[in-house]
Amino acid sequence: MKKLFLTTIVLFITVALFAQSEKYTAAMKKNLQGLDSGMRNPASLLTLANNFERIATVEKTLWLPYYYAALAQINYAFMQQDKDKMDGIADKATALINSADSLSPKNSEISCLKSMVASCHLMVNPQQRWQEYGAESASNIQAAMQQDTSNPRPYFLTGQGLKYTPEQFGGGCKPAKAQLQIALDKYATFKPASDINPTWGKEYTQKLMADCQ
């Protein structure tokens, strides 16, 4: 009888955990669907960031909700016309990144976000901030490449940065295309750990490459 009771308890816990996992995955997928369209509607990115953050506060031990909340904040920052607002948004993203990083250290995807948020700060005043934030962005990209050699996003971000860097400073389409091609090759074979892990960037990489032809 005692053994049967214990088996029932274990089964109940397993079913409960499975149901919780299914609910989490469904909530993540629902909000992930809005990330691409959010690039055409900046205000919706804040709603998505808040949604992901709420999921994070419930799950507590999972890095992906913090990651996507930060990604939405970063994209929102990049879309600001008023550069004075970018630092505050980037600081909010950094807090979310730190939470994700504490749950999944030395994570290539999180290092990409660290690079992106440094670029946000840089864009506020490129001439004055290049030395600090340019170096920070580059070091995190290098870390991302080393942490997961199959990840295409560090190469996409590198190519994107080079495309919009003036030629006299080592940028332009020629060096950008080399990095974008590496990214496309890696996108072709990249396999995310789950159907809610990061996959973004391929379509924009293709657009950048087409722009450089």
JOKA-V612585 format. One record per helix or strand of 3 or more residues. SS is the DSSP state (H for helix, E for strand). FROM is the first residue (numbers start at 1). TO is the last residue. If there is no record, write none. Layout:
<<SS:FROM:TO> <SS:FROM:TO>>
This chain:
<<H:2:38> <H:42:59> <H:63:78> <H:83:103> <H:108:124> <H:126:147> <H:153:163> <H:167:169> <H:173:189> <H:202:211>>
